[in-house]
Amino acid sequence: MKSTNRREFLTASSLAATGALITSRVVFAAAAAGASRFVLVIMRGAVDGLAAVPAYGDPDYARLRGELAVGAPGSAKGALPLDGVLGLHPSFEFLHECYTARQLAVFHAVASPYRERSHFDGQDVLENGTLRPHDSQTGWLNRALATLPRPAEVGRHELGIALGQNVPLVMRGPAEVASWSPSHLGALDDDTLQRVQDLYASDPLLSHRLADALAADAVASGSTEMAMMPASTRAAPPSVKPAGGPYLELARATAGFLRSEAGPRVAVFDTIGWDTHANEGGAQGQLAQRFATLDAGLKVLKEQLGPVWRQTAVLLVTEFGRTAAVNGTRGTDHGTATAALLVGGAVRGRVIADWPGLSQRALYQGRDLAPTRDLRSVLKGVLSEHLRVPARALEQTVFPESRAVRAARDLVV
């Protein structure tokens, strides 16, 4: 499904740009106000799990990490405490608040079935839900959505939405999903928007698509009252660019869609910039700044969801981890196991880790944090307990060839 964006649609139309602009009607599922919400955040580029969740209590941690090591809790710029061995990076202040409130589950030493170190293939396995890259042209989350019951009173609807420039593989498949993309064009003034509405009023197709674009943008910005108005009486929303940059805009838009009673229940978006081969930094530096931005976005998501946060689980995953030791360019290279985070008002917070240790003998292939938990165990647990995907579907359709991988338990309250 193509993304629906008000300003890009209007700008392209008013300037008579070459090429067809294809939009698709965004009609969302009607569901009970208390229905579970799920957000998947794909952190593309391979997040350094030993930076996000430093193992400050492991006797080999400081030696391996060198200048990238984060100190123990209580030290200057030290880790935020979790369980006495593991902590959160000091940039994750909001996430640590969630952990204190028992709304953050921290998984460590997790990995998908993929054991090579190609970003492209690793992301493919992460999203297709199989054992190998390119084994499926559909994604595990879309296949999971296809198993969920549809409200009988709604003829056509989408339970899921992808936010960003493209619909990622994880959301492609038999279940119809919506999409939304933030505008990268300058804002049009309200008078121009209204003139285009008037111009399209006599054309059923264009007026219909324009109304859908306005509705989607209104939901994303939180103007749900306007989104539910008839197209004939709907006024264009103010052309104001949200503050805080593109990532915070995605967080606000995600909340806008999910808190709508007539909106989708599942959302996906990407974050990028996690491939830290050089000048990664430890408690401070470029990676610390990215963690801080991520943390701020998650805080915005909670604030904007309001009471819906209580029914929400947000899972943050990446394609693989990074080397345990610092490299020659003060960064880390492609690795294996990493950390995953599950946060939200519906989450039963705690640390879940079968810690393998960081001694030379314990490292995978002598260089990486060794995987002790299959990431599909986490995914199965969230889908089973939070979205109520049937166990048989999880093993046969959503994650084929995964019978030996048991779903994690007690992840949600």
N, C-alpha and C positions, 0 to 999 in steps of 0.2 A: 504494500500500500504506500502510495506517495504521501509525503508530508503536507499538512495543511498549514499555511502561514499567511496571515492577513496582509501584511505589508508587502511581502514578495509577490503575492497574487495581484494586489492592486497596482503595484508599481509596474510589474510586467505588462499588465493589461493596459494601463493608461499610456505607456510608452510604446505600445504595439511592438514589443520585442520579438525577434525572430525565434522560431522553435515553439513547439507546443508546450503549454504549461498544463500538466495533468494533475488534477487534485482528486481527492476521493472523499466522499461524504463521511463525516465523523459522527456516528450515532453510537452512543455508549450504552452499556448494559444497565438496566434498571435492577437494583438489588437492595436488600435491606440495609438500613443505615449502619448496622453493627457488623457488616460483612468484613472479613479479613482483607487487609491490603498488604501487598508485597512489592518491594522495590529491589531490583537487582542492579548493582553498580559494578560494571566491568572496568577494572583498572588496567588499562592496556600498557604494556611495556615491561612487565615483570617487576612487581614491587619487592623491594628488599624486606623480607619478613623479619629479619634480625634487626632491622632499623625500626620498623613499625612496632614490633613487639620484642624489644631487646631482652636477651636472656642474661641479665646482669648477674644473676646468681650462679650461673654455670662457671666452674673454675677455669674453663678454657676460653670464655667469651672475650675478655679484655685483650688477651694475647692475639687472638685471631683478628679481631676487629681493628686493633691499632687505633689510629686517630679517628676512626668512625665510631668507636665505642661510646655508648651512652652510660653515664655513671649510675650508681645505685640511687634509689630514692633517698632524698635528704641531702644529696650532694648538689653542687651548683649545676643547674640545668640537668638534673638527674631524672631518671625514668619515673613515671607515675606508677605507684605500686599496684600489683595485682595479687600474686600468690607467694611471694617470697623468692621466686626464681625468675619469673617473667614480669615485665612491666610494660607500660605503654610509653611510646615516644612522648617527650614533654610537650610537643605541639598539640597533642590530642586532649586538650583540656575538657572539651564538651564530652568526648567519648568516655573520659574518666569519670565525669559526673554521672553518665549513664551507667557505668560499671558500679559505681557506689550505690546507685539506685536499683541495682540488679536488673538493668535493662540492656546489658551488653554481654554477649558470649564471645569469648576470644578463643579461636582455634589456632593451634600452632603445629608445625611439622606436617602440614597437609599438602597434597598434590593431586592433580588429575592423573589418569593412567599414562599420560605422555611422559617419556623419559629422555627425549632429545632436547635441544635448546634453540629451536627456531621459533621466533615470535609468531609467524604466520601459522605454522602447524600447531603450535601450542594453543593459540587462541581458537583454532578450528576445533580441536578436541575439547577445549573448555566449553565451547558453545554447542557442538553437535551432540554431546552426551554419549559418544561411543568410545571405543578403545583406540581408535586410529584416526589420523587426520583424513578428511575428505571421504569418510565412510558414509556420511549422510548430508543431504542438501537441506535438511530441516534442523531446527534447534530443539533442545530438550524442553525449554520453557514453553515454546509454542505447542509442542506435543502434549505437555501437561495441561495447558489451557484447553486443548481439544477434548480432554476427558472430563472436564467440569460440566455440571448440568447448566442448562440455559433456562432463564425464567420463561415460563410458558407464555406470559402476556406480552413478551417482546419478540417481534418477528425477526429483526435484524439488529445485531449489536456486536460490539467488541469488548471482551473482558480485559484485553491488554492494550498497552500503548508503548511505542518506542519514541523516545525523545532524542533528537539529534538530526544530523544531516542524512543519515541512512538508517534503514531498519537492519539491525545486526542479525547475524545468522541465528543466534539463540531464539529470536522471535519470529523466524520464518517457518512456515509450515502450513498444516491444514486448517488451523484456527485463524479466522480473520482478525487482524489487529489494526489498530489506528496508529497514526504517527503524527508528530508535531515537531517543527523545527523553528528555532528562534531566528528572527530576521537579522541579516547582516547589512541591510540597506538603511539609508536614512529614513527617519520618520516622516510620514506624510501628514500634513495638517488635516484637522477634522473636516474642514470645508471641502478639501479635495476628496476625501473619503466619501463624504455625503454625495458629492457630485457623481462619483463613479457608481454609487448605489442607485442614484436616480437614473443614470444612463443605462444600467443593466436591468432596471425594473421590468422592462417589456420583454426581456429575453428569459424564458423559463430556465434554460440550462445555466447561463451565466449568473443569473440572480440566485439560483439555487446553490451554486458553488460558492458564490460570494457570501451567502448567508452561513454556509457551513464553515467557511474560513473565519468569519467574524465570531461564530459560536465557539470554535475551538480556541481562538485567541482569547476570548473572554474567559473561558474556563481556565486557561493557563494563567491568566493574570488575576484570577480570583473573582472576576465579575460574573458569578454564576447566575445572579438574578437576570442579567441581560442575556446570558446564553440561553435561558429557558423561555425568553420572550418570542413571540411570533416574528418571523423574518420581516414582515411588513411594517412592524412597529419598532424594530430593533435599531438603535442608533449606534454609530461607530464609537468604540471606546477611545479614550485619550491615547494619543501616540507618544507614550512616555517609555523610554528605555529603562528597565529595572537597573538599580544600582548594584554594584558588587561584581560585575564581570560576567562572562558567559556561564561559568559553572554555577554561580549563585542563581542566575536566571533559570538554569535547568532545574535547580532544586525548588525554586518558587513555582515553576510551571508544573513540576511533578506533583507538588502538594495541591495545586489548584485542581488538577484532574482527579486526584485520588480522594479529595475530601467532598467532591460532588456526589450526592446520593445517586444521581443518574450517570455517574462516570465510570471509568474502568476501575478494576481492582488490582491490576498488576502493571507495573511500569519498569522500563529498562532505560538506562542511559550509560554512556561511557565517560571515563576520565582518561586523560593521556599524560605523557611526560614522565613516566616512571622508569625509563631505561637509563639508569644512572651509572654509566661506565666510567665517568670522570667527575672529579670534584663533587662527590656526593654530599659530603658533610656529615656530621654526627648529630649532636644535639642542636646545632645551628648549621645553616647552609641551605643549599638549594632544595634538598629533599625535605628538610624541616619546614621550609616555606610552603612546599606543596602539601605536606601533611596538615599544616595550619589552614590552608585554603579548603582542603577536604573537610576538616573538622568544622570550619565555619559553615560550609554548605550543609552538612548534616544537621547543625544547629538550626539553620534557617528552615530546613525541611520539617523538623519537629515543630518549630514555632508556627509555621504556616499550616501544618496539618491540624493544629489545635487538638480537640478531643479525639479526632480520628487516629492520632498517634497511638492511642491505647490498643487499637486493632492492627497496628502496623509492625512489620518486620522488614528490615533493610539488610541485605546481604552484600558484602563487598568482597569480590574475588579477583584474582589475577591469574595469568596463564602459567606461570611458574615463579620460583624464587630466584635468588642470586647467590653468588659464591659466599661462603662463610668468611673468607679472608679478604682483606682489602687488596686491590690490585696496584699495579705500578703507576696508575694515573689517579690515585686517590679516590677510586670508585669501586664498584663490584661488577662482575661479569654474570652472564646467564647461568642460572643454577637449577635447583630442583624444588625442594620443599619450601614452603613459605607460610604466611599467616592468612587467615580469613576472619572477618568480623561480621557478627550478626547483632544488629542493634534495633531497638524499638520498644514501644510500650507493651507489645505482645511477647517480648523475649524473656526467657528465664536466664538471667545473667550469671556467668561463671567462666572460669578458665577450663577449656577442654583440650588437653594435650597429653599425649604419651611421649614425653620428652626423650629424644634419643641421645642427647649429649653432643658436645662439640669437640671431643677428643679426636685426634687424627684417625684412630681406628673406627670411631663412630660415624665419621663423615661419609656421605654417599660418594663413591668413586674418589675418595680422598680429598674432596673439595667443597661439597655442598651439604647443607642441612639435610639429613636423611628423612624421607617421608615415612611417617608411621600411621597416617590416616588418609584414606581415599577421600578426596573432595566430594565424590558422589555420595558418600555417606551423609555429609552435611546437607547436600542438595536434596537427597531423598527425605531426610528428616524434616526439613522445612516444608517441602511440598506435601508430605504426608500429614504432619500435625497442624500446619497453619492453613494450607489451602485444601486439605482433605482429598488429595489425589489418591485413588485406590492403590493399594500395595501391588496388586497384580499388574496394573498399568505401569507403575514405576519400573518394574523388573522387565516387562516385555516390550513396552512401547517407548517410554520416556528415556530409560537408560538400558538399552538392550545389552545382553551378556553381562548383567550386573547382579545376578542372583546371590553371588558370594559376598556382595557388599551390603552389609546391614545398615539400615537407616539409623542415624543418630537419634537418641531418645531424649525426651523432656527438654526440648529446645524452646517451647513456647508455654506460656502460662494458661 
